[in-house]
């Protein structure tokens, strides 16, 4: 059974930072893999983990940019990975596994949001392919390094999963395209992935979590014009935040994924969706302000997505 979707009273909240949730934890000797760990929330996650003593591997599509971003951090390695290219995923995994090191924290942080209609690989919709399928293939290929140490796998989703459940009749958006609903489906997939991975991996001591990091202005918004952000009420005519309290800082935004990966408060738990450094409550119909929709935590839909993802990527660490 999955852990019930109810708050546990962690003592942290929306304003807690990654450093706050790591206070008193010594991660010396631990190894984390943080996709996109060189920009936005990923960089803050990498910074906080290394500060606590962990070593962090940062798979990056833009290797030179990543190396420059983490140059002042000790204990960080950068390697090439394009989540939209399954050959690149395989290459990274093979290079990592050749080192024989176990993974303690796998944080699937990288992603794209609300981009124009784009096709990758064999014609897959880019948000679903990059945010979900690439991470699905990566985790399955890295399973020999994830399983031995009973790692935690953290899938960074979003409150945007409220926008759309799985469109089973047109997963790749071949009949019309809506960038926000496509993003919503990809973020729902991130939650469903964690639900089923937790079910499959718990006997090996591996637990999986999905989460909403909060609203934060980072490079994730690179596909949005300022006019659209003004229409949404995020910024004013001068580009300043209309309501700074409505957004988290990057340090606060990284907190929930760092908490998910490391907190002893989550020992023995898994398969749940988190927000504001706690387990989220079930969402109320018609209210998109918080909580998790039931379509994102449905174990049958999670199993169905796993089967589809394995067929599409040709990778399944649990086959047979």
C-alpha positions as CSV (number, residue, x, y, z in Angstrom):
1,X,0.0,0.0,0.0
2,X,1.2,3.5,-0.7
3,X,1.6,5.9,2.1
4,X,-1.5,8.0,2.8
5,X,-1.5,11.4,1.2
6,X,-1.7,13.4,4.5
7,X,0.7,15.9,6.2
8,X,3.0,14.5,8.8
9,X,3.8,17.8,10.4
10,X,7.5,18.0,9.3
11,X,8.1,21.4,11.1
12,X,9.1,23.0,7.8
13,X,7.0,25.1,5.5
14,X,6.9,27.0,2.2
15,X,9.6,29.4,3.4
16,X,12.1,26.8,4.5
17,X,15.3,26.6,2.5
18,X,17.4,23.7,1.3
19,X,20.0,24.6,4.0
20,X,17.2,24.6,6.6
21,X,16.1,21.0,5.9
22,X,19.7,19.8,5.8
23,X,20.6,21.4,9.1
24,X,22.3,18.8,11.3
25,X,22.6,16.2,8.5
26,X,26.1,15.0,7.5
27,X,26.0,13.6,4.0
28,X,29.7,12.8,3.8
29,X,30.3,9.7,1.7
30,X,26.9,10.0,0.0
31,X,26.5,10.3,-3.8
32,X,23.7,12.2,-5.5
33,X,22.8,12.4,-9.2
34,X,20.9,15.7,-9.9
35,X,19.7,16.1,-13.5
36,X,19.9,19.8,-14.5
37,X,21.9,20.4,-11.3
38,X,23.6,23.5,-12.8
39,X,20.7,25.9,-13.2
40,X,17.8,27.2,-11.2
41,X,16.5,24.8,-8.5
42,X,19.0,22.2,-9.7
43,X,21.9,24.4,-8.9
44,X,20.6,25.3,-5.5
45,X,20.0,21.6,-4.8
46,X,23.6,20.8,-5.9
47,X,25.0,23.6,-3.7
48,X,23.1,22.5,-0.6
49,X,24.0,18.8,-1.0
50,X,27.7,19.5,-1.4
51,X,27.6,22.0,1.5
52,X,26.3,19.1,3.6
53,X,29.2,16.9,2.4
54,X,27.7,14.9,-0.5
55,X,29.3,14.3,-3.8
56,X,27.1,15.3,-6.7
57,X,27.1,14.1,-10.3
58,X,25.4,16.6,-12.6
59,X,24.2,15.2,-16.0
60,X,24.0,18.2,-18.3
61,X,22.9,18.9,-21.9
62,X,25.1,22.0,-21.9
63,X,28.3,20.7,-20.4
64,X,30.4,23.9,-20.7
65,X,27.7,26.0,-19.1
66,X,27.3,23.4,-16.3
67,X,31.0,23.3,-15.6
68,X,31.1,27.1,-15.3
69,X,28.0,27.1,-13.0
70,X,29.4,24.6,-10.5
71,X,33.1,25.7,-10.8
72,X,33.1,27.1,-7.2
73,X,31.5,24.0,-5.7
74,X,33.6,21.2,-4.3
75,X,32.7,17.6,-5.0
76,X,30.8,18.1,-8.2
77,X,31.2,16.1,-11.4
78,X,29.6,17.1,-14.8
79,X,28.9,14.7,-17.6
80,X,26.9,15.0,-20.8
81,X,23.2,14.0,-20.9
82,X,20.4,15.0,-23.2
83,X,17.1,13.6,-21.8
84,X,15.5,14.0,-25.2
85,X,17.9,11.6,-26.8
86,X,17.8,8.0,-25.6
87,X,21.2,7.2,-27.0
88,X,22.6,10.0,-24.9
89,X,20.8,8.6,-21.8
90,X,22.3,5.2,-22.5
91,X,25.8,6.7,-23.0
92,X,25.6,8.6,-19.7
93,X,24.3,5.5,-17.8
94,X,27.0,3.3,-19.2
95,X,29.8,5.7,-18.3
96,X,28.4,6.1,-14.8
97,X,27.9,2.4,-14.2
98,X,31.4,1.7,-15.3
99,X,32.6,3.5,-12.2
100,X,30.9,1.0,-9.9
101,X,29.6,3.6,-7.5
102,X,26.2,3.2,-5.7
103,X,23.7,6.1,-5.9
104,X,22.2,7.4,-2.6
105,X,20.0,10.2,-4.0
106,X,18.6,10.3,-7.5
107,X,16.9,13.6,-8.2
108,X,15.1,14.0,-11.5
109,X,15.1,17.7,-11.6
110,X,15.7,18.8,-15.2
111,X,12.8,19.7,-17.3
112,X,11.2,22.1,-19.9
113,X,8.0,24.0,-19.5
114,X,5.3,25.4,-21.9
115,X,7.5,25.2,-24.9
116,X,6.2,25.6,-28.5
117,X,5.3,22.4,-30.1
118,X,8.5,20.4,-30.5
119,X,9.2,16.8,-31.5
120,X,12.2,14.8,-30.4
121,X,13.3,11.2,-31.1
122,X,10.8,9.3,-33.1
123,X,8.4,12.2,-33.1
124,X,7.6,12.3,-29.4
125,X,6.1,15.5,-27.9
126,X,9.1,17.2,-26.3
127,X,7.7,17.9,-22.8
128,X,6.5,14.3,-22.2
129,X,9.7,12.9,-23.8
130,X,12.1,15.1,-21.8
131,X,10.4,15.5,-18.5
132,X,9.1,11.9,-18.3
133,X,10.5,9.4,-20.8
134,X,14.1,10.6,-20.5
135,X,14.0,10.3,-16.8
136,X,12.2,6.9,-17.0
137,X,14.9,5.5,-19.2
138,X,17.7,7.1,-17.1
139,X,16.5,5.6,-13.8
140,X,15.9,2.2,-15.3
141,X,19.4,2.2,-16.8
142,X,20.9,3.3,-13.6
143,X,19.0,0.8,-11.5
144,X,22.2,-1.4,-10.9
145,X,23.6,1.7,-9.0
146,X,20.3,2.7,-7.4
147,X,19.2,-0.6,-5.9
148,X,22.3,-1.7,-3.9
149,X,22.2,1.2,-1.4
150,X,18.4,1.6,-1.2
151,X,18.5,5.0,-2.8
152,X,15.7,7.5,-2.8
153,X,14.4,8.6,-6.2
154,X,12.9,12.1,-6.3
155,X,10.7,13.1,-9.3
156,X,10.3,16.8,-9.6
157,X,6.7,17.4,-10.7
158,X,4.6,20.5,-10.4
159,X,1.3,21.9,-9.3
160,X,0.7,22.1,-13.1
161,X,-0.2,18.4,-12.9
162,X,-3.7,19.8,-12.1
163,X,-3.9,21.0,-15.7
164,X,-4.1,17.6,-17.3
165,X,-4.2,13.9,-16.5
166,X,-2.8,11.3,-18.9
167,X,-4.3,11.7,-22.4
168,X,-4.3,8.0,-23.1
169,X,-5.9,8.5,-26.5
170,X,-3.3,11.0,-27.7
171,X,-0.3,11.0,-25.3
172,X,2.0,12.6,-28.0
173,X,-0.3,15.4,-28.8
174,X,-0.7,14.5,-32.5
175,X,-4.2,15.9,-32.7
176,X,-3.7,19.6,-31.7
177,X,-1.3,21.0,-29.2
178,X,-1.7,23.1,-26.0
179,X,1.6,23.9,-24.4
180,X,0.2,24.2,-20.8
181,X,-1.9,21.0,-21.0
182,X,1.1,19.2,-22.5
183,X,3.2,20.4,-19.6
184,X,0.4,19.3,-17.2
185,X,0.4,15.8,-18.6
186,X,4.2,15.6,-18.3
187,X,4.0,16.6,-14.7
188,X,1.2,14.1,-14.0
189,X,3.5,11.5,-15.5
190,X,6.3,12.5,-13.1
191,X,4.0,11.7,-10.2
192,X,2.7,8.4,-11.6
193,X,6.3,7.4,-12.3
194,X,7.2,7.8,-8.6
195,X,4.1,5.9,-7.5
196,X,4.9,2.8,-9.5
197,X,8.7,2.9,-9.0
198,X,8.1,3.0,-5.3
199,X,5.8,-0.1,-5.6
200,X,8.5,-1.9,-7.7
201,X,11.5,-0.8,-5.7
202,X,10.5,-0.9,-2.1
203,X,11.6,-4.6,-1.6
204,X,15.1,-3.5,-2.6
205,X,14.8,-0.6,-0.1
206,X,14.4,2.0,-2.8
207,X,11.7,4.6,-2.1
208,X,10.4,7.2,-4.6
209,X,8.7,10.5,-4.1
210,X,7.2,13.2,-6.4
211,X,6.8,16.9,-5.5
212,X,5.8,20.4,-6.3
213,X,8.8,22.7,-5.6
214,X,6.6,25.9,-5.5
215,X,6.3,28.9,-7.8
216,X,9.8,30.2,-8.5
217,X,11.0,32.4,-11.4
218,X,14.0,30.5,-12.9
219,X,15.3,29.7,-16.4
220,X,12.5,27.2,-16.6
221,X,10.4,30.1,-17.8
222,X,12.7,30.7,-20.8
223,X,9.9,29.8,-23.3
224,X,7.5,32.4,-21.9
225,X,7.4,35.9,-23.3
226,X,7.3,38.8,-20.8
227,X,3.9,39.7,-22.1
228,X,2.5,36.3,-21.1
229,X,4.0,36.6,-17.6
230,X,2.4,40.0,-17.3
231,X,-1.0,38.5,-18.4
232,X,-0.6,35.9,-15.7
233,X,0.0,38.6,-13.2
234,X,3.5,37.5,-12.3
235,X,5.4,40.6,-13.3
236,X,4.6,44.3,-14.0
237,X,5.4,46.4,-17.0
238,X,9.0,46.9,-15.6
239,X,9.6,43.2,-15.2
240,X,9.3,43.2,-11.4
241,X,7.3,40.7,-9.4
242,X,3.8,41.9,-8.8
243,X,3.6,39.9,-5.5
244,X,7.0,38.7,-4.3
245,X,5.3,36.7,-1.5
246,X,3.6,34.6,-4.2
247,X,7.0,33.2,-5.3
248,X,9.7,31.3,-3.5
249,X,13.4,32.1,-3.8
250,X,15.5,29.4,-5.5
251,X,16.8,28.4,-2.1
252,X,13.3,27.8,-0.9
253,X,12.2,26.2,-4.1
254,X,15.0,23.6,-3.8
255,X,14.0,22.7,-0.2
256,X,11.3,20.1,-0.9
257,X,13.4,18.0,-3.3
258,X,16.3,18.1,-0.9
259,X,14.0,17.2,2.0
260,X,12.5,14.3,-0.1
261,X,16.0,12.9,-0.9
262,X,17.5,13.1,2.6
263,X,15.0,13.6,5.5
264,X,14.9,10.9,8.2
265,X,11.3,12.0,8.6
266,X,10.5,10.1,5.4
267,X,12.1,6.8,6.4
268,X,9.8,4.0,5.6
269,X,7.6,6.1,3.5
270,X,7.2,6.5,-0.3
271,X,5.0,6.7,-3.3
272,X,3.6,10.0,-2.3
273,X,3.5,13.6,-3.6
274,X,5.1,16.4,-1.5
275,X,4.8,20.2,-1.3
276,X,6.3,22.8,1.0
277,X,8.5,20.2,2.7
278,X,5.7,17.9,3.8
279,X,3.4,15.3,2.3
280,X,0.6,17.0,0.4
281,X,-3.1,16.6,1.1
282,X,-5.4,15.3,-1.6
283,X,-6.6,18.1,-3.9
284,X,-10.1,19.5,-3.6
285,X,-12.0,19.4,-6.9
286,X,-12.0,22.8,-8.6
287,X,-9.1,24.1,-6.4
288,X,-5.7,24.2,-8.1
289,X,-4.0,26.0,-5.3
290,X,-2.5,22.9,-3.7
291,X,-2.6,19.2,-3.1
292,X,-2.4,16.3,-5.5
293,X,-5.1,15.2,-8.0
294,X,-6.2,11.6,-7.7
295,X,-5.4,11.0,-11.4
296,X,-1.7,11.5,-10.5
297,X,-1.6,8.9,-7.7
298,X,-3.9,6.2,-9.1
299,X,-1.9,3.0,-9.0
300,X,-3.6,1.5,-12.0
301,X,-2.7,4.5,-14.2
302,X,0.8,4.4,-12.8
303,X,1.2,0.8,-13.9
304,X,-0.3,1.6,-17.3
305,X,2.2,4.5,-17.8
306,X,5.1,2.3,-16.7
307,X,4.1,-0.3,-19.3
308,X,3.7,2.4,-22.0
309,X,7.0,4.0,-21.1
310,X,8.9,0.7,-21.2
311,X,7.4,0.0,-24.7
312,X,8.4,3.4,-26.0
313,X,11.9,3.5,-24.5
314,X,12.8,-0.2,-24.8
315,X,14.0,-0.1,-21.2
316,X,12.6,-1.8,-18.1
317,X,14.9,-2.8,-15.2
318,X,12.1,-5.0,-13.8
319,X,11.2,-6.9,-16.9
320,X,11.1,-10.6,-16.3
